[in-house]
Amino acid sequence: MDHTRKLRDLDKKHLWHPFTQMADWCAPDHDPLILVSGKGATLRDSEGKEYLDGNSSIWTNIHGHCHPHIDAAIRTQIESLAHCSALGFSNEPSIRLAEKLTSLFPGDTLTRVFYTDDGSTAIECACKMAIQYRQLSGEPERVRFLSFENAYHGDTAGAASLGGIGSFKGRFDGTGFQVSSIPDFESLSRLDSEEIKKITAICIEPAIQGAAGMRTWPTGMLADLRKWCDHNDVFLILDEVMTGFGRTGKMFACEHEDVIPDFLCLAKGLTGGYLPLAATLTNEKVFSAFLGGYEETFFYGHSYCANPLGCATAIASLEVFENGRVLENLDTSINHLRDELARHFQGEAYVTDIRQIGMIAGIDIGPFDWRELTGAKVCRVAWEFGLLTRPVRDTLVLMPPLCTTTEQLSAMVVALKQACQRVL
Ligand SMILES: Cc1ncc(COP(=O)(O)O)c(C=O)c1O
């Protein structure tokens, strides 16, 4: 039996994949790709076939796979220390990364970094900080959160309770935080003052809701939301798990509207898409409320908080941004992607909308019954044209690594178009 076949059989025997109907996965006619290597925006499978990484390996990869500077930083760090506890000790990469992250914001705004493991735990951490802050500040009744319909903030119970997508959270309703879901900014004006006094924070994916199907917010909405939060003494939690690290054309999506949140949640692209590491940033006002005795301590954390290897990787990724002038040069790629999407998809009968912010694009196809999984079928066929991506229902997603060349961007769009033509 060849090596790939053996691995596929073992996978089907022992693994349980995320967000995957395992009956389909384990079906005899499903041959999962086993990815073995990557370089830049390209991935290679165990049978030697190459693919373009059209969704940055689930929205994580920033500078490409096997980037020499990041690889070297990992090698250097692993020779001294892969992991040590952040409970009672510290380590140099986590200190240097915190300095670097906070320096990306105007002085005295986001000054504190709490490390966690992934997007979900970065959100959980912000929510728990917000609740405990209220308790420590004499407002224990402020325990509720506001979040938006169709939002996605992760899958742990707390993070999922802020989500607004029924199929992800419906079965677990009643677990997690106390949350009210609102459709848009305008609906805030319908909340009465007594209700508002029970709210500790509002959580939003700025600029664009990812898992909702790359739905963009109206320009100006985030700045209005910041003003509403200030006026009502409600914390603003920004979930930049997807939008952070250049994805929208700026380092962080909140920069498009000059908004500084009270809590900023970062994950996915923090390590350039290499390792699981997350951070919740906040300000001195929040931090100082926790300074007191044992009772005031923030009793929260994970075994791998501030993991030195992850932090060294994140520093290297930020250095690539600086040394390669990545953001300064990104407009060419963003404009090229826009032109190619318009050239190949605009006017096609099956396309109902195309949205793009920076290097994030969503192409709605239909109208189809989403249960027919048309988007998934298109993306499956795209493998044959050398593209790996994943839809959100019938929204086809392209979110390539920032390093993707213009030729590769064109090839991605053409592959997606060919897949559409084959399936539709
Ligand atoms: C906006 C947003 N928040 C949070 C998460 C959860 O992140 P993780 O999967 O790392 O827990 C995601 C994941 O897709 C996301 O897109």
The ligand as an ORCA input file, in Angstrom:
! r2SCAN-3c Opt
* xyz 0 1
  C     -13.289     36.875     13.844
  C     -12.890     35.602     14.533
  N     -12.845     35.562     15.858
  C     -12.480     34.454     16.527
  C     -12.159     33.309     15.844
  C     -11.769     32.068     16.598
  O     -10.410     31.852     16.467
  P      -9.778     30.404     16.790
  O     -10.303     29.487     15.748
  O      -8.318     30.645     16.697
  O     -10.218     30.044     18.164
  C     -12.196     33.303     14.445
  C     -11.872     32.083     13.694
  O     -12.127     31.958     12.520
  C     -12.576     34.476     13.773
  O     -12.652     34.535     12.438
*
